[in-house]
Amino acid sequence: MPTNVSVFFIISGIAQLFWVIPVVKQWSNFWYYIGIGGTIILIILWIVAVPAKGLEVSANEIAIELFQVVFIILSVMIVRDRTKRIDKKI
């Protein structure tokens, strides 16, 4: 039976899937900021939740968190590039 912490992160992951739509459609940088901020918060919550789980961390969990960090870095790069393009047009 999953714990409350596991259920929270499963629901968060599902919410992230819905967040992909505005990013893929490139609606605005606002959605990138939401994704970056939300992902940082989820990483912090995961770090806090690890002791609550008894410090049992699987290789899959570490890989997921590394991919989250890579996502943040790529999102920052995309926002920076989009901002530079907008500034050049003005």
N, C-alpha and C positions, 0 to 999 in steps of 0.2 A: 504494500500500500504506500503510495507516495506521501511524502511529508508536505506540510503547508509550504515550506520553502521551495520544494520541487514544483508544486502546483503554481506558485507565484511565478517562477522562472519559465514554466511552460506557457502560461498565459502571456507573459512578457514577450516571449519568442513569437507567439501568434500575432500579437500586436505589431511587432516589428515587420512581419510579413505584409500586413496591410499598409504600413508606412512606405513600403517599397514603391507603391503606385505613383505617388507624387514625385518621388525621386527619379524614377525611370522616365516619367513624362516631363521632367525638368520644369516643374511649375515655378519654383523660385528657390532662392538660397535659404529662405525661411525653413523649408522642410529639411535641408541639410543641417541647419542649426538645431532643429528639434531632434534629429537623429543623432547628432554628435553629443548633445547634452543628455539625451535619454540613454545612450550607450554608456557614457561615462558614469551616470548614476547606477545603471545596472551592474557595471564592473565593481563599483564601490560596494553595492549591496551584496554581490557575490563574495567579495573579500570579507565582508562582515559576517555573512552566513556560513562561511567555511567552518569557523570554530563551533557554530551551533550544530553542525553536522558531525562533529567529532573529528575534524581534520582529515576526513577521508576524501581525498581528491583524486579523481581518475584522470588518466591521460586525455580522455575525451574532453573533460571539463577544461583542462589547461589549454588544449588546442582551440576550443571554442573561444576562450578569453583572448588568446593570441589573435585569432581572426577578428575579434571585436576591436582590438587595438589597431590592427591593420586597416579595418574599416574606418576608424576615426582618422587615421593618418591620410588615407585616400580621400575621405570626404573633405578634410581641411584643404588638401591640394586642389580638389575640384572647385571648392568655393573660392579659393584664392585665384584660380585661373579664370573663373567666370567673372569675378570682380574686376580683374585686369582687363578683360575684354569689354566690359561695360564702360570702364573708365576710358579706354581708347576710343570708343564710339562717341563719347561726349566731347 
